[in-house]
Amino acid sequence: MQKILNYINGQLVEPVAGNYIDNYNPATGKVYSLCPDSDEQDAILAIAAAKAAFPIWSQYTTNQRSAILLKIAALIDLNNDALAQAESIDQGKPFWLAQKGEIPRAQSNMHFFATAIEHFASESHAMGDHAINYTLKTPLGVVTCISPWNLPLYLFTWKIAPALAAGNCVVAKPSEITPMTAYLFAKICMEAGLPPGVLNIVQGLGTKVGPALTTHPDVKAVSFTGGTKTGEQIAKVAAPLFKKLSLELGGKNPNIIFADCDFKKAVAESVRSSFTNQGEICLCGSRIFVERSIYDQFKTEFLAQVANLIVGDPLHAATKVGAIASKIHFEKVMSYIALAKEEGGQIIAGGHAVTLPGELSEGYYIAPTVIEGLAYNCRTNLEEIFGPVVTIMPFDSEEEVLQMANATQYGLAATIWTENVTKAHRVAAQIQAGIVWINCWLLRDLRTPFGGVKQSGVGREGGWEALRFFTEQKNVCIKLN
Ligand code: NDP
């Protein structure tokens, strides 16, 4: 059985206590590797290694840091297929999606911040001719990056790339549900010549290593992506210690279809925004609001396209919906389908687990599920499900749809479909969300601010925002005369 190892001080090492957790392949429901069950001892070693590496790494020129990060990006590219296969087996997503989307995006994350740091300049503010201010941006020191299981290497690199580029040393913790590509990434870092201790990866359970990673006095900042409840726990322990915090949390995103939309595009993209990666993307549109005059037409065409989505072996090219990432998450999604029925919803597509033949028979598969007839403010429509489940509801006016769309405690992303640009602007301005897509979905420019409002998070990632988060600003004022 393959053993995944921690990456501490430039070495691949066993957890100190020697304990491991079973790592499942969700497509088969079978254990296929072992993940370190790290504890506080491993976290402390990793933090110490990062602290020792900081004086050297932070003194590298931006050009030197950039060169190493570019080498890592190039090695991700070179190993694209192997990483995509590992991600698919570990997470359950279709191989093609990892190969064409997520692993290339992990490469872009490294490349983007490796080059961005070369342009991240100090600002200067002249006060007439009698004084000048300049603002230094210095790395923080040791920072913690904690990432979830849905887009494992993509979100892992999205955090560590700006942290490393800015000159920090990092202790990172991937989800114990998907530890594999972070382990392979450690090997890539070694091959690229990243100095020991600059990046450390502690694998294992958040409940066991999380407290040390978020409260240790040498940790200056915590960048977290995951569920809102976990974010709340981290804020509770880290905020009183005055650590810098970036929290990217859950979502319950509205997808608003106006009658004057480009119908063909709106339907096809709504299928994609509902079920890509089994609906396990924080940005998926899980509540579809359709203007009443086209509701029946939209529903018919949407259901016809959903019926064509093949639920199958994640490694098979024809598969559109793979396995749910873990048994526990599978059960959570199924429990929400049961809740929707209790709340009076009609299941108009899916609504059941799928059993595949042969060695996949124990895997965790759920048919793409569409539910109608629910009130906009019932639990199914307010709580995050994070699976291949969407609800569909009619609306009569802009005011009404805005009220329904804004009814949740979440505010991560929203999608609006209309050919009326004035209406698009007007609705976008009133939607409570950090990101609004008009006539598209998941079109990403890495320079833009990324994050949510309300219980979807605090702070922004991406572009200068990420580099600002991972640096401290110090203003120096010189009186000239
Ligand atoms: P969790 O909150 O369960 O876990 C996220 C990470 O935090 C994991 O590595 C987890 O480890 C770790 N963790 C758990 N408890 C602690 C703790 N006390 N201290 C420190 N770390 C801890 O989220 P999921 O992995 O279930 O991911 C799904 C969630 O992520 C969804 O809510 C989704 O919306 C959100 N998400 C948000 C995104 C955004 O950009 N806003 C993007 C992608 C996902 P372990 O796995 O061992 O518990």
Residues whose N, C-alpha, C, O or C-beta is under 5 A from the ligand:
A	BS01	NDP	I146 S147 P148 W149 K173 P174 S175 E176 I177 G204 L205 G206 T207 G210 P211 T225 G226 G227 T228 T230 Q233 E248 L249 G250 G251 C282 S456
